[in-house]
Amino acid sequence: MITRFALFGLLASFFSFLVSIGASGQTSPSPGIETEVLDLRVQELMSKLEMTGLAMAIVEDGKITFAKGYGETLSGSGDLVSADTVFRWASVSKGVAAHILVDMARKGELKLDTPATELAPTLKLPPSETKVDITHLLSHQIGIVRNAYDDKIESGLGAKEIRLMLEGLPYQCAPTTCHTYQNVAYDAASEIVQTLTGLPYKSVVQTEVFDRFGMSTASVSYEGLLQSKSWAKPHGRKRQIIDSVKPTYYRVPAAAGVNSSIKDLARWMVAQMEDEFPGAVSESEKRQQALQTPLIRTRREQRYINRRFGQMTNAHYGMGFRVYNYQGHKVVGHRGGVEGYRSLILLDPEKRSGIAVMWNSPHYQPTGLQFEFMDQLYDLPKQDWLKLDDKS
């Protein structure tokens, strides 16, 4: 006789199986991730936090095995989030700019040790005897105060106009000696791409990333979001609707301009994993190794992790990606946030497995999903990283 509990488990497993078929177009055996458990955790999260919408995708051994939407695109609308609903990547977008420039260097079209100001004329840095090259730019090692002039982007000024003002700022540290996170300055990467190709940045991203990796819902513009067939509207806490999407950070497209569905974010994540066959280093592996090599320690990031999530150590930044140690394993990822949206990816490039999550509210608790995934991937004891059982 089948108990109600056993029947529930069978139905959950069958549902997860159906979702995985829809996400990847084919069945794929799981090496150990209990997607039905993560699915139920998200459902509980959505209920307890009064969240509006969220989408999650899981990649195992280089294949998308799960992709699903939860909640609504707009609170009270009845318009459900699906695996094809478009969200904003926010700062997860930085990896795209780095990917393109490293790929150009691989093809011999660019040298990464070129001074960034040579190819981005509007990037005016304070006087220094130290050369700030493209690698330093993509790893946030230019030394000026972190998040320099984000307020001016938010007030409506254009990125190129603001970059001309950077030379009046003080250095927080000598260039190349510390990590100071940037948006306006980092977007000089889009100017470098335009200088080298003679094409708009979004056109290069379309051909070199979106078309190449089959990311049919992805775009790099405010208009691209609004023209999406299904897109998640921004919200505050307790499902409070934000009247409109602010176009501000689309003015720094290399730093925060990408939109896509969760399935396309998962496709992007797959593209950042090692090739299927080990041995001779392929051209794509050379690119991935360049992007994912720890270049500068991120002490501020490590302090944040220590306060909230103690499992990750040795926090560094590569080029467009963050790099950590998770219980003895190298993991790579990024988080992003703009008003009304949050996003994250975290992956193990060796195991070719990872998780992507996007949601249209400012809650921080969904970031715990990445750790619940990693604990499953490494067969570690399960913990309540979502803090759903927290009585405090």
C-alpha positions in Angstrom: 0.0 0.0 0.0 1.4 3.4 -1.0 1.3 6.0 1.7 0.4 9.6 1.1 4.0 10.6 1.7 5.3 8.1 -0.8 2.7 9.1 -3.3 3.7 12.8 -2.9 7.4 11.9 -3.4 6.5 10.0 -6.6 4.5 12.8 -8.0 7.2 15.4 -7.2 9.8 13.2 -8.9 7.6 12.8 -12.0 6.9 16.5 -12.1 10.6 17.3 -11.9 11.2 14.8 -14.7 8.6 16.6 -16.9 10.1 20.0 -16.2 13.6 18.7 -17.1 12.4 17.5 -20.5 10.9 20.8 -21.2 14.0 22.7 -20.1 16.5 20.8 -22.2 14.5 19.1 -24.9 15.7 15.7 -23.8 16.0 13.5 -20.7 19.2 13.6 -18.8 20.2 11.4 -15.9 21.0 13.3 -12.7 24.4 12.6 -11.1 22.9 13.3 -7.7 21.0 16.7 -7.5 17.6 16.2 -6.0 15.8 18.8 -8.1 12.5 18.0 -6.5 13.9 19.0 -3.1 15.2 22.3 -4.4 11.8 22.8 -6.2 9.9 22.4 -2.9 12.4 24.7 -1.1 11.7 27.4 -3.6 7.9 27.0 -3.2 8.3 27.3 0.5 10.5 30.4 0.1 8.0 32.1 -2.2 5.3 31.5 0.3 7.1 32.6 3.4 8.8 35.7 2.0 5.7 37.0 0.1 7.9 37.1 -3.1 6.4 38.0 -6.4 8.3 36.0 -9.0 11.4 33.8 -9.3 13.0 31.5 -11.9 15.6 28.8 -11.2 17.7 26.6 -13.5 20.1 23.7 -12.7 22.9 22.4 -14.9 24.4 19.0 -14.3 27.3 17.6 -16.2 27.0 20.3 -18.9 23.2 19.8 -19.4 20.2 21.8 -18.3 18.2 19.3 -16.2 15.8 21.7 -14.6 14.3 25.1 -15.4 11.2 26.5 -13.8 9.4 29.7 -13.0 7.5 30.5 -9.8 5.0 33.2 -8.9 3.8 36.1 -11.0 5.5 38.5 -13.4 3.3 41.3 -11.8 1.8 41.0 -8.4 -1.9 40.2 -8.6 -1.9 39.9 -12.4 -2.2 36.1 -12.6 0.5 36.2 -15.3 2.7 33.3 -14.2 6.5 33.3 -14.4 7.8 30.5 -16.7 11.2 29.3 -17.7 10.9 31.6 -20.7 10.1 34.8 -18.6 12.8 37.5 -19.0 14.5 39.0 -16.0 17.4 41.4 -15.7 20.9 40.0 -15.1 22.2 43.2 -13.5 25.9 42.7 -12.6 26.0 39.1 -13.9 26.3 41.0 -17.2 29.9 41.7 -16.5 31.0 38.3 -17.5 29.6 38.8 -21.0 31.9 41.8 -21.6 34.9 40.0 -20.3 34.1 36.9 -22.4 34.0 39.0 -25.6 37.3 40.8 -24.9 39.1 37.6 -23.8 37.8 35.9 -27.0 39.1 38.7 -29.1 42.5 38.4 -27.4 42.4 34.6 -28.1 41.9 35.4 -31.8 44.8 37.9 -31.9 42.5 40.9 -32.3 43.5 42.4 -28.9 46.2 42.3 -26.3 44.9 42.2 -22.8 48.0 44.1 -21.5 47.0 47.1 -23.6 46.4 50.2 -21.5 42.6 50.5 -21.2 42.6 54.2 -21.8 44.1 53.7 -25.3 41.0 51.9 -26.5 38.4 53.7 -24.3 39.1 57.4 -24.9 36.4 58.5 -22.4 38.1 56.6 -19.6 40.0 59.3 -17.8 41.7 58.0 -14.6 43.5 60.0 -12.0 47.3 60.5 -12.7 49.4 57.4 -11.8 52.7 55.9 -12.9 51.1 52.5 -13.0 49.6 51.3 -16.3 46.0 50.1 -15.9 45.5 47.5 -18.7 42.4 45.7 -19.9 43.0 42.8 -17.5 43.0 45.3 -14.6 39.8 46.9 -15.8 37.9 43.6 -16.1 39.0 42.6 -12.6 38.2 45.9 -10.9 41.9 46.8 -10.1 41.9 50.4 -11.3 42.1 51.6 -7.7 39.6 54.5 -7.6 36.9 54.5 -4.9 34.5 51.6 -5.4 31.2 52.1 -7.3 32.6 55.4 -8.5 29.8 57.8 -9.7 27.0 55.2 -9.6 24.9 58.0 -8.3 25.5 60.0 -11.5 24.3 57.0 -13.6 21.2 56.8 -11.4 20.6 60.5 -11.8 20.4 60.0 -15.6 23.9 61.0 -17.0 25.5 59.0 -19.8 28.4 56.6 -19.0 30.8 58.3 -21.4 30.2 61.7 -19.9 30.7 60.3 -16.4 33.9 58.5 -17.3 35.5 61.8 -18.3 35.0 62.9 -14.7 36.8 60.0 -13.1 40.2 61.7 -13.2 39.1 64.0 -10.4 38.5 61.2 -7.9 41.0 60.0 -5.3 42.6 56.6 -5.4 41.5 54.2 -2.7 44.7 52.2 -3.3 47.5 52.2 -5.9 46.2 50.9 -9.2 46.6 47.1 -9.6 47.0 46.5 -5.8 43.5 46.1 -4.6 39.9 45.3 -5.7 37.5 48.3 -5.9 34.3 47.2 -7.6 33.1 49.5 -10.5 30.2 50.0 -12.9 30.8 53.2 -14.8 34.5 52.5 -15.2 33.9 48.8 -16.0 31.6 49.8 -18.8 34.7 51.1 -20.6 34.8 47.5 -21.8 31.8 48.2 -24.1 33.7 51.2 -25.5 36.7 49.0 -26.1 34.6 46.5 -28.0 33.1 49.3 -30.1 36.6 50.8 -30.8 37.9 47.5 -32.0 34.9 46.3 -34.1 33.4 49.6 -35.3 30.0 48.1 -34.2 27.6 48.9 -31.3 28.3 46.8 -28.2 24.9 45.2 -28.3 25.4 44.1 -31.9 28.6 42.3 -31.0 27.0 40.7 -27.9 24.2 39.5 -30.1 26.4 37.7 -32.6 29.3 36.6 -30.4 27.3 35.5 -27.4 23.5 35.3 -27.8 23.4 33.8 -31.3 26.5 31.6 -30.7 25.0 30.0 -27.6 21.3 29.8 -28.7 20.1 32.5 -26.2 16.9 33.5 -28.1 15.3 35.6 -25.3 18.5 37.6 -24.4 19.1 41.3 -25.2 21.2 44.2 -24.0 18.9 47.1 -23.7 15.9 48.7 -22.0 13.9 48.2 -25.1 14.9 44.6 -25.3 13.3 43.9 -21.9 10.1 45.7 -22.6 9.7 44.0 -26.0 10.0 40.5 -24.5 7.0 38.2 -24.9 7.0 37.6 -21.1 9.0 39.7 -18.7 9.1 40.1 -14.9 8.2 43.6 -13.6 10.2 45.1 -10.7 8.9 44.9 -7.1 9.9 45.8 -3.6 9.3 43.8 -0.5 5.8 42.3 0.3 5.0 42.3 -3.5 5.0 46.1 -3.7 4.9 47.1 -7.3 7.5 49.5 -8.6 5.9 51.8 -11.2 8.4 51.4 -14.0 11.8 50.0 -14.9 14.5 52.5 -14.6 16.7 52.7 -17.7 19.7 54.0 -15.8 22.0 50.9 -15.6 21.3 50.1 -19.3 23.6 53.1 -19.9 26.4 50.9 -18.7 25.6 47.8 -20.8 28.9 46.0 -20.1 28.3 46.3 -16.4 24.6 45.7 -16.0 22.7 45.6 -19.3 21.8 42.0 -20.1 18.2 40.6 -19.9 17.2 37.0 -20.6 15.1 34.0 -19.4 16.4 31.6 -16.9 16.9 29.0 -19.6 19.2 31.4 -21.5 21.1 32.3 -18.3 21.6 28.6 -17.9 22.9 28.3 -21.5 25.3 31.1 -20.7 26.5 29.2 -17.6 27.0 26.0 -19.7 29.2 28.0 -22.0 31.5 29.0 -19.1 32.2 25.4 -18.1 35.2 23.2 -19.2 35.0 21.2 -22.4 33.5 17.8 -22.2 36.8 16.0 -23.1 39.8 16.6 -20.8 43.3 16.5 -22.1 44.6 18.9 -24.7 43.6 22.4 -23.8 41.1 23.7 -26.3 40.6 27.3 -27.4 37.4 27.6 -25.4 39.2 26.2 -22.3 41.9 28.8 -22.7 39.2 31.5 -22.6 37.5 30.0 -19.6 40.8 29.6 -17.7 41.6 33.3 -18.3 38.2 34.4 -17.1 38.1 32.1 -14.0 41.7 32.5 -12.8 41.8 34.4 -9.4 43.5 37.7 -10.0 42.8 39.9 -7.0 41.5 39.1 -3.5 38.1 40.5 -2.7 38.3 41.1 1.1 35.1 43.1 1.3 33.2 40.2 -0.4 34.8 37.7 1.9 33.6 39.7 5.0 30.1 39.7 3.5 30.2 35.9 3.0 31.5 35.4 6.5 28.6 37.3 8.0 25.9 35.5 6.0 27.3 32.2 4.6 30.4 30.6 6.1 31.0 27.9 3.6 32.9 29.8 0.9 36.5 31.0 1.4 39.4 32.5 -0.6 37.2 35.0 -2.4 38.8 36.5 -5.5 37.8 38.2 -8.7 38.9 36.9 -12.1 37.8 38.8 -15.2 34.0 39.4 -15.0 33.6 36.5 -12.6 34.0 35.9 -8.9 36.1 32.8 -7.8 35.8 31.0 -4.5 36.7 27.9 -2.6 33.7 25.9 -1.5 34.7 23.1 0.9 37.8 22.3 -1.2 36.2 22.9 -4.6 36.8 25.8 -7.0 33.5 27.5 -7.8 32.9 30.4 -10.0 29.9 32.8 -10.2 28.5 36.3 -9.8 25.5 38.1 -8.2 23.7 41.1 -9.5 21.1 43.6 -8.3 19.3 46.7 -9.7 16.1 48.2 -8.4 13.4 45.5 -8.3 15.6 42.6 -9.5 18.3 40.2 -8.3 20.2 37.4 -10.0 23.0 34.9 -9.4 25.0 32.1 -11.0 27.3 29.7 -9.2 29.0 26.8 -10.9 31.8 24.2 -10.6 33.6 24.3 -13.9 35.3 20.9 -13.4 32.0 19.1 -12.6 30.3 21.2 -15.2 27.4 21.8 -12.9 25.8 24.9 -11.4 22.7 26.8 -10.5 21.2 30.1 -11.9 18.4 32.1 -10.1 16.7 35.3 -10.9 13.9 37.1 -9.0 12.0 40.4 -9.3 12.3 41.7 -5.7 15.1 42.9 -3.4 15.1 39.9 -1.0 18.5 38.4 -0.2 17.4 35.0 1.1 17.1 33.4 -2.4 20.9 33.6 -2.5 20.9 30.6 -0.1 19.7 28.4 -3.0 23.2 28.3 -4.5 24.6 26.8 -1.2 21.8 24.3 -0.9 22.7 23.2 -4.5 26.4 23.0 -3.8 25.9 20.9 -0.7 24.0 18.4 -2.8 26.6 18.5 -5.5 29.3 17.7 -3.0 27.2 15.3 -0.9 27.5 17.5 2.1 25.1 17.6 5.1 22.0 19.7 4.2 21.6 23.0 5.8 18.9 25.6 5.9 20.8 28.2 3.8 17.5 29.9 2.9 16.9 30.6 6.6 13.3 29.3 6.3 13.4 27.7 9.7 15.0 30.8 11.3 12.8 31.8 14.3 14.7 35.0 15.1 
